[in-house]
Amino acid sequence: MSQAARRASLAWFSHCEIRPLGAGFINDTFQVQNQKRSYVLQRINGSVFPNPRLVMSQTSRVVDHITAKVSGWVPALVPNLAGELLHEDAKGEVWRLWDYVEGTETHQSLRSAAALQSAAQSFARFQNLLIDLPGPRFEDPIPDFLQLERYLEYFAQLQPEESWVRFVAERGALSELFRERTGYIHGDCKVNNLLYYVGSDNVAAVVDLDTVMYGHWAWDFGDLVRSAAGEAGTFSLYRYEMLLEGFLGETNVVPTVDELVLSPRYVTLMLGIRLLTDHLQGDRYFKVDAAGDNLLRAEAQFRLLESMERAEVGMQALARKTLSAN
């Protein structure tokens, strides 16, 4: 893929240095350095996003809208030598170039209260900034994305092991929740989709905008909690409280206790099913280093889900307390 990236980079530069960047499961990402500065070159994964040009059109709308309000809150897209925001190579792969945000770093996990609160504030702020996004409502970037009931249907068609069938069936009622669309969301609220100032607990920018869609606000909150409040299959009430404080201090929505408690379980079950389904289908969606990686990832999500279930009473108490304080 590095050779394909090098060829794609010629759409922007006559000469540059390229190296892999990040550890994402979907797109291929590279840091590009020319004589002046650094950039981020990405290949949009057409196996995941069936219409990369639609994704780019919607992403550029997000960038323009947010940048007009808060400069630098999302990275800028860089036109190529032909003045286009995307480049399609000879194999039909679609590439784009972002500004590299200097002086920032990503984290795979967060530990300090300030960093957790900043993460939650940032994703809530991101939703707020898109409330008045003009133009036609976005199409879903991935068919049925974040809709648990649809993933349950796909899973059932694969005839998985009986133990997995029972585990999922016992929690299937979660699919009845969060079906309505309430506004624009980020769609992939993992903590590594935030850029922090180096050595700081403060977020500098929000990245990975391909999944921005019109959905339920709690899909974002649930994914953030799943991403930031669990480690090694164990759910942390302390981290959950910090995320609650950050999100509720910034959001414009008025959630219920049940939404704050159940949305992390909804998203965690959904991701576990997606990973297990991908494993059963031969790892078509999420990148793997070896066969079985997605099975291990699915098992980790299911352990985290069980830990959330055991923490339900504590989560309810914290949600009530934080709602009252806000």
N, C-alpha and C positions, 0 to 999 in steps of 0.2 A: 504493500500500500504506500510505502514511502516514495517509491518511484512514481506512482500515480499522483501523489501529492506534489512532487517536484514538477511534474509536467503541468499540473493544474496551476501551480504558482506562477507559471509564465504568462498567465492571463493578467497578472498584476505587476510582475517584476521580471526584468531581464536576468537578474541574478539575486539569489538570496540563500541563506542557510536555513535548513528545516530540521526539526526534531520532534518526536512525538510529545504530546502534552496531555496530562490528565489520565484518568482511568475510567472513562465513561463506558457504559455497556451498549450504547447505541451508535452514535456518530463517530467518525474518525476525526481526531483533532490533532493539530500540529502547531507548534510555535514557529513563526517565520521571522527571520531577522534579516533586514537589508542594511544598507549603509547608514540609514537614518534612524530607524526605530524597529520595534517588535510589533507583530500582528499575530492573530490567531486564524489559521486556515482550517476550515471544516468541510468534510464531505457529508451531506445529508443522506442518511441511510434510507435508500428507496425501498428496502424490504420492510421497513417499519413505517415510513411515511410514504404512502402510495402516490401522493401528489406533491413532490418537493417544491414545485413552482407555487402552488397554493400556500405551502408553509412559508416560503420566502416572502410572498406578497403580504401575508398576515403578520409575519414577524416585522417587516419593515414598517407597517402601520403602527405596531406597538412601539417600536423604537422612536419613530417620529413623534408620536403622541406624548410619550413619557419625557423625551428629551426636551420638548417644547416647554414642559412644566418644571423639570428638575434636570439640569444638565449633568451628565455623567452617571445618572442613576442606573442606566443600562449602557453597555458598550455601543459604540457607533459601528454601523456597517460601512465597509469601504468599497466604493465602486472600482471595477477593474479598468484596464486600459481602454476598453470600448465604452466605458461609462455605465456598465451594467452592474447590478448588485449580485448577480450569480453568473457562474460559468458552467456550461455543460460540456463535459469532455467527450472524447470519441466513443466511449462506451455508454454514454447517456447518464453518467454520474453527475450530480449537481454539487457544485462547490461554492462557498462564499467566504469572505474575509471580514474579520472583526478587528477593531482596534484592540491592542493588548493594554490592559489597565495596569500601568506601572505602579509599583509600591504596594501591591496587594498579594494576598495568598488565599488558598482554599484550605478547608479543614474537612476531614472525613468524620470527625466527631467533635462535639463541644462539651466543655466541662465547666467553665466559669459561669456564674449566674448572669453576668453582664453580656457574655457572648450569646447565651441562650435567649435572653430577653431581646437583644438586638436582632437576632435571627427572626424571631416571631414578629417583632415590630416591622421588620423589613418586608416580609411577605404580606402582612396586613396592609402596609403602605402601598405595596405594589397593586393590590386589589383596589385600593382607594383611588389610585392614579388612573385606573382604567374605567372608572364608573361612567365617565362621560365620553368614552371613545366613540367618535362619530363613524358614520358609514354603515354598510350592511353588517349584520351579525356574523361572526366568524363561523365557518364550517369546522366541524371537528377535525383536527389534524390527523387523527388515527381513528378508523372506524370503531365505534362503541367504546372509545377510550374512557376509563374510570367508571364504567357502568357495570357494577358488580353482577347484576342479573344476567348480563350477556356473557360474562366470563364463566359464570356457573353453567350456562348452557353449553359453551364450548367444552368445558371440563367433563360434563356428563357424557358427551359423545365419544370420549376417548376410552371408556371402560377402564378406569384406573383401579388400583388395588382397593379391596374392600375397606381397609383401615382408613385410607384417605377419603373414600366416599362417606364413611360414617362421620369422620372429623368435620368435613365440609357441611354435610347435611345438618349436623347439630347447630350450625351457625348460619344456616341459609337465610334465616329471617332478617339478617342484616341487609339483605338485598332489597328489602321493602323500604329502606330509608334513603334519604338524600337523592331522590330521583328528580326533583324539580331543578330548574336552572335559575340561579339567582343573580348572576353577574359574571364578569370576566375574572378568570383565575389564572394563576401561573401554570398549574397542571403538573408540576414536578418539583415539589417543595422539599427536596433533599438539602441538607446543610451544605453539601459541596457545590450547590448551585448559587452560593453567595461568595462574593469576594470581600474579605476582610482586609483592612489596612494592616500591613505587616507589623506584628508585635502589638496589635490592638484588639480590643473586643468589639470594635465598631465596624459595621458593614459599610463598604464603599460602593458596591454595585450588586445588582441581581443579574444573573446570566442564565443561559439555556432557555430561550424563549420560544422554542419550536412548539411546545405543548400548550401555549396560551390558548384558552378556549372559553366559550360561554358555558359555565357549569355551576355547580353548587359550591359556595364559599367553603363549606366544611371539608370538601375534598382536599383543599390546600392545607387547612389546619390539621386534619387527620394525618396527612402525609408528613407534615413537619414533625408532629409528635412521634410518629412511627420512626422517622429518621433520626431524631435528636434525643428522644427520651428512653431509648432502649440500647442496651449493649450486651453482647453475648447472650441474647435471649432473655434478658431480665429487664423489666420495666422499672424506671426510676420515678417515684412520686416527686422527688425534689426537682428533677429536670422538668417534669410535667408542670409543676407549679410555676417555674420560671417562664416557661413557654406561654402558659395562661396569662400571666401578668403582662408579658410583652404584647401578645396578640390582642387581648381585650383592652389594653391601654391605647391601641392605635386603630382598631377596626371600626368601621361604620355600621356593621351588622349588629343585631341584638340576638345573640344565641341563647339557647336553653341549656340547662344542665345536661340533659340527655344528649344533645348534639355535641357538646364538648367531650362527653365521656365515650360516646359510641362511634364518633367519626374516626378516631384512631384505629378502632377495631375493624371498622368497615374497610379502610384502606389497607390495613395489614393483611386481612383475609384475602382481599382482592389481589394484592401483590403476590402473596403466597400461591394462590391459584394460578396466576399468570406464569410464575416461575415453574411450577409443577407441570402446567400444561405445555410450556415450552420444552421442558425436559422430555416429556412423553412424545413430543412431536419432532425431536431431534435437534433442539437448540437452534431454532430458526430466528428467534427474535433477540434475545439477550446474548451478548458475546460471552464465550467461555474459553478457558485455557485448556480444559480437559472435560471429557464426557463425565457427567455426574455433578458438575459445578452447580447447575441450576436446581438440581434436586437438593443439594446441601443448602443453597440459598432459600429454597422454599421451606425446608425444615426449620431453618433459623427464624423465618417469619412466623411460622406456626407456633414455635416456642415462645416468641415474643407475644403473640396473641393470647396464649394461655396465661402469660404473666400479667397482661393487661386485665384479663378476666378476674384474676385473683386480686387485683388492685382496685376493683370497681368501687368499693365503698370509700376508699381513700380518694379516688378520683372524683367521686361525687361531692365529697366534702370540700375538696379544694376548688372545684368548679363553682360551688355555691358561694364560698368565701370570696373568691376573686370577682365573681359577678357582682356581689354586694358592694365590693370596694370600688367598682367602676360604674 
